[in-house]
Amino acid sequence: MPVTTVHGKPAAPVIGALLLSALTYALAQTLVAPAIPALTREFGTESSTTSWVLTGFLLSASVCTPLAGKLGDLFGKARVLTVVLLIFSFGSIVSGLAGSIEMVIAGRVIQGVAGGVFPLAFGIINDELPAERRSVAIGMISAMFGIGGGIGLPLSGAIVDNTDISWLFWIGLLALPAAFLVHRVVPPSPARERTRIDWGGAALLSLGLAALLLGISKANSWGWGSGRTVVALLGGVVVLGVFVAFELRRSQPLVDMRVLAERPVLATNITGFLIGVAMFGSFLMVPQFAQAPESTGYGFGMTVLQSGLLMAPASFVMLVCGPLAGLLGNRIGFRAVLAAGTVANAISFAILAVAHDTTLQFIASNLILGVGISFGFASMANLIVGLVDPSEVGVATGINTIMRTVGGAFGAAVVTALLTADTIGASSIPTEHAYTEAFTISVVICLLALLAALWIPRSRRPRPAPAPRGRAAGSATA
């Protein structure tokens, strides 16, 4: 029997529009990572400057994610998602036409507004699908986060090796058909009481996250003990502390800190951070290991495209396991599925820590990693949606997305530090021991994620009854 929305209409077009939106963002997040050296050569700049093509996107996404979620709750999720995708497309055009690295970075900062795609998509599913169908749909959307990353790595290599590098950004115009579909097929949001937007809270959250991510992303070039790094990291923590105190005093906060401080939500967000560390670490380690020359005694001497294809099996697994995680969660609970995902991630890195001599070992590891990431993302989204008030879904899932983003930035910085600290002679090529150490530390991170997942209580508190559907005077619509 075909799945229908709460309005009795087919749900497939709505889910399809949301999947395309999520894929657009996920591709943009990872597509440029393997191409940083090529962009450096293309624009004749330094790698520390080019790295802002990725860092600027992450900074912007971290700022826009909670704001987009809140705006969607207030003014209609479909309307806000459509605008977000259009702004993202404009950023793609700016980067695609750029004649300097500064303009490329500017376009990427504009693209970062798409950080709001995931919380808006989760909110739309929560509004439009019957309760028994939501978990599978959320699993599918969550899987796109990993699938986009898995596709982005080999696709980046294909572009760099075979065509103009500007296609790294023109692919972002996939957001235009996504915006059209969202506008046409996603029904209006349910009526909600109008509230004020907490712009002060948004400013504090933006400043704190920006400082924290800036310190993490630049720590390798500035030095972990340098004054600039310490000021950025400590400053970010202080500002976020002020943000928490500010929100606790607000009658209509941007983020209900009391909800996020509850053990189930807090534990889920800690798990999200740690999974983000492990996932982005693998995105950097595996391609770099595979591209190392065979003369190192461990590398495979692969091209950018070939090393990206080594990660492709994980993407196919995620496509299957995302919906499967939703089905399993309905049967055994999403806490158990999340814990299983962290165990799978740990096994994946353990394989590479003890055996990384053949491509088959990497393929096996990535297949297991695909299971772990898809189980983790799908479970976290379902746990958050099931734990918070419907009016807070956009912001709460946005915060969970931020935790993965910050975790990813931290994971990238830590892996880079490990690999550059132990190199072969005077070269910049890491030793085999450096990779073994990085894989082992990743196992520890996954086991910490397991502990955080097990900290989530077995029973969930009852969901508040959803607000009556329909339109009301002055209510927010899509």
N, C-alpha and C positions, 0 to 999 in steps of 0.2 A: 504494500500500500504506500503510495507516494507521501512523503512528508509535507505537511502543510503548516503555514504560519497560524498564529492565533486568530487571524482574520479569515482563515479558511482558504487562503490562496497558496499556490505551490511555493515551497520554501527553496527549491533548487536555484532559482535566479538570484534570490537574496544571498544565499550562501556562496554562489559563484562570484558575485560582485565583491563580497568580503574577502574571498580567497585571492582574487586578483589584486585587490588593494594591499593585502598582507604580503603577497609575493613581491610587489613593487618595492615596498619598504625594505624587506629582507634582502633583496638583491642589492639595493643601494648601500646597505650597511656593510656588505662584505666584498662587493665587486672590485672596489679600488684597492683593497689591501695588498693583493699580489702585484699590483701594477705601480706601487710607489716608486721602485727603482726606475721604471720606464718613464713615469711622469717627471722624475727628477732630471733624466736625460733630455726629455722632450722640451722642458722649459729652462734648462740650464741653471738650475737652482740647487740648493743644498737639501739633503734628505730630511734634515730637521724642519725645514720649511715645508717641504712636500708632505710630511706626515700630518700637517694640519688639514689636508684633504679628508683624512679620516677623523682626526680629532675634532675639527670644526663641526662635522656632521654629528658626532656623538654628543658634543656639548650642546648643540642646538636641540637635538632630540631629547636630551635629558631635561631641558627647560620646557619644551613645548608639550611633552607627554602629559603631565598632570593638568596643565592648563587646558589642553584640548579635551581631556576627559571631563573636566568640570563644565566647560562650555557646552559639550554635548549633552550633559545632564540638564543644563538650563535651557538651551536654545534648540535642541533637537539633534540627535546624533547623526542622522543621515545628512542634514544640512551642513553641519560642521565637518563631517568626513568628506563631503564633496568639495568644500572650500579648501580643506587641507590638501587633497589630491591635486587641485588646480595650482595651489601655491608650490607644491612639490614639482609639478611639471614646469613651472616658470623657472625654478632653480635648476632643473635639468637643462633648460635652454641656455641659461646664463653660463653654466659650466661647459656645455657643448660648443658654444661660440667663443669661449674665452681665448684671449691671445696672451695671457699671462697667468702665472700660478696664483696670483692674488685674486683674479677674477674667478678662477676655478674654485678656490676656497670660498669665495663669497657665494657662489652658486650652491656649493655643498652646505653652507650654513643655512641657506634658504630651504634646501631639501630636507633639512633636519626637522622641519615642522611635521613631517610625516611620522614622527615618533608617536603622535596621537592615534595612528591607525589602529593599533591593537586594542587599547582600552575602548575606543569607539566601537570597534567590531564586536568585542565581547559584550558591550552594553546593548547593541542592536540584537544580538542573539538572545540575550536575557529578556529583552522586551518582546521579541517577535515569535520565538519558538516555544512550543509547549515544553513544560518542565522535563518530561521524559526524553525529549530530543536534544536538549541543550548540551549535555555533556559530550556527545559525539561531535556536534558542530564545533564546540569550543576546542575539542581535541584536534579537529582538522585545521582550524585557524592557527592554533598554537604550533602545529607541526610546520606551518609555512615559515616560521621563524628560523628553524633549522634547515628546512629544505632550500630556502632562498640562499642561505649561506653555502650549502653544499653545491648548489648549481652555480653560484657566483664565482667560486674559485676556478673551476675549469673554464667557465665562460670568459673570465678575465684573461686567462692565458690565450684562449682562441683569438680574442680581440687584439691583444698586444702582439701576438705572433703573425697575424694575418691581415689586419685592417687598421684604419686610422684610430688613434687612441681616444678620439672624442666620442667614439661609440660607447665608451664606458659610461657616458652621461646621457647620450641620446636614448639608451634603453629605458631610462627613467620616464620617457613619454608613454610607457605602458599605463601610467597613472591617468592619462586622458580617457581611454575607454573605461577604466575602472570608475572614474568620476561620473561618466555618463551613465553607467549601469547603476551606480548607487543612487543617483538622482532619479532614475526612472523606476527602479524596482523595489527600493527599500521604503516601506510604509512610514507614515509620520510617527514620531515618538509618542508614547503615552503622555497625557497631560500631567504636568508637574507644577507645583506651586512655585511662583517666581521668587528667587532669592537674589541677594546681591553677590557679585563676584568679589572675592577677597583678593584684590589687586596687591595689597600690601604683603599678604602671605605669598602670593605668586612671585613678587619681586625678591623676597628673602629666600624662598626656595630656589629660584633661578640663580641668584648670586652664590648661594652656598654650594649648590651642585656644580656650577661652572668652576668655582675655585678648586673644589675637590678633584674634579676630572682634569682640570688643567695641571694640577700638581702631579697627579698619577701619570698622565700622558707625557709630561715633559721631564719626569724624574730622571730618565736615562741620560738625556742630553744636558740637563742642568746639574745632575748629581743628586743622589738621594739625601745627602747631608747638606746640600747647599742652602743658603738663606732663602732663595726664591722658592725652592721646593717646600721647605718647612713652613714658610709664610703661607703659601697657597694651601697646603694640606691642613695646617692648624686653623688658618682663616676660614676655610670651608667648614670645618667641624664646628667652629665657634658660631658662624652665621647660621648653620643648621640648628644649633642649640637654641639660638635666639628665635629661629622660626618655630620650633616646637613650643617655646614659652609663649610666643605671640599667638599661635593657633589655639592654645589652651584657653586664652582669654577672649576669643572671638565667639560671638553667638552664632555666626554663620561662616565657619572656617572653610578654607580651600580644602583642607584635609582634616578629617575628624581624627585627631591624634589618639583619642581614647579607644577608638575602634582598632587603629593600627597597632596600638600597644597591647591589645589582647594577645594572649599566647598563641592561638592558632594562626592569626594573621602575621604576627612577628616571626614565628618560626618558619612560615612559608616564605616570607621575604628573605630571611637569612639563607634558606635553601636556594632561592633564586639567585642570590648574589654568588654563592659558591658554584652553582652550575654554570653561571655565566663565565666565571674565572676558568673553569675547565674547558668549556666549549671554545672560547676564543683562543685559549692556549693551544688547543689542538689545531685550530685553523692556521696558526703560525708555525708550530713545530713540524707537523707532518709535511707540508709542501717544502719547507726549507731543508729538512732532512733528505727528502727525495731528490732535491735539486743539487745537493752537495756532490762534487765530483767523485767518481769511483776511486780516484787516487787517494782519497782520504781514508780508504779502507772500510768505509761503512755506507757512503752515499750511493745513489743509483744513477746519478748524472742525468736526471730527467729535465725536460723543458718545463716552463711554467704551465703549459697546457697539460702535459702528462702528469705532473704532480697534482694538479687540480683534479684530474680524472681519478686519481687514487682515492680521493675523498668522495667521489660520486656515489659509491654504494650506500653510504650513510643517508643520502638524500632519498633514495628509493625506499629504504627501510622506514624512514620517517613518514613517508606518504601513506604507508600501510599502518604503522603503529600509532599514529596520531589518533585516528578514529577508534582503533582498538583500545587505546588507553581510556577513552570515554566509556566504552562498553564494559571494560574491566572495572573501572571506577564505580559504575553503578552496581556491580555485583559484590566487590570485595572492599570498596572504599578507596577514595583517592589518596588517602594517607599511605595505604599499602602500595598503591601503584607508584607513588612518588618515591617511596623507599626503594622499591625494586629498580626504578630508574637510576638512582644514585649508585646502587650496587653494580648495575650494568656498566655505568661510566667507570667505576673503579676497576672492574675486570678489564675493560678496554685498555686503559692506561697500563695496567699491570702486565698485560701481554707484551706491550712495547718496551716496558722497563726491563723485561728478561729476555725478549726475543725480537730483534728488529733486523734480521739478516736478509729477509726476502719480502717481495711485494705481497705475497699471500698472507704473511703475518699482519701487514698493514691493512689489507682488505678485511681480514677477519676482525681486527680491532675496530675498524670503522663501522662494520656492520653492527657490532655490539654497541658502539657509541651512538649509532642512529637510534637504536631501541631506547637507550638511556635518556637521550636528549628529548625524544618525542614523548616518552612517558613522563619525564619531568615537567616539560612545558605544559602539556595538556592537564596534568594533575594540579599544578599550581594555579592555573587559570580557573579551573573548576572549584578548587578549594576557596579561592578568594571570592568568586561569584556566589558561592553558597554560604559564605560567612558574613557578608556585609549587607546592609540595607540596600534595596534596589537603587535608591537615590545616590548611593556612594560607589556604585559599581565602576563607573568611569574613572574616578580618581584612584580607587583602591587598586584596580588592575593596572592603572598607569604607574603607580608607585612600584608595583611588582616588576613592570617592564623596566623602570629606571634601575631597580636593583640588579637586573640582568645586564643592563648597559654599563653600569658602574663596575660590576664584576668583570665584564668583558674587557673594559679598559685596564682594570687592575691586572687581569690575567695576562694581557698583552705586554704590559710593562714588566711584570715579574718574569715571564718567559724570556723576553728580550734581555733583561739583566742577567739571567742565568746563562744564556747562550753566548753573550758577549764577554762574560767574565772568564771564560775558559776556552781559548782559541788555539788553533794549530800554529805554533811558531809565531811569526809576526803577521800572519794573515788574519782576516776577519772571519774565517771559517771556524765554527765551533768544533770542539773535540767530541768524540763519541761519548765520553764520560759526561759531558755537559748535557747531552740529550738524555742519557740514562737518568741523570739527576733530576732533570725537568719532568720526565715521565713519572718518576717515583714521587715527586712532590705533588703531581697531579692526582696520583692515587690517594695520597693523604687528604687532599682537598675534597675529593669525592667521598671519602669516609667521614669527613666532618659534615658534609652535606647530608649524609645518611643519619648522623646523630641529630641534626637539626630537623630532618623529616620525622624522625621518631619522637621528637619533642612535641609534635602536633598532637593534640588530644584525639583519642579514638572517636569520640562522639562530637558531632557538630551541634552548635546551638541552633534552635529553630529559626528559620527564616521568617522575617516579618511578612505579613500578608501584603501582596503587591497592591499598589494604588489602583483604583478603578480606572478602566480604560475609557477613552473617549476624549472629547475636546471640552475645554472649559474656558471661560472668558479670561484672556490674558495669559493662557497657558502656553508653554513652550511646545512647538511642533517642529517636525523635520523640515 
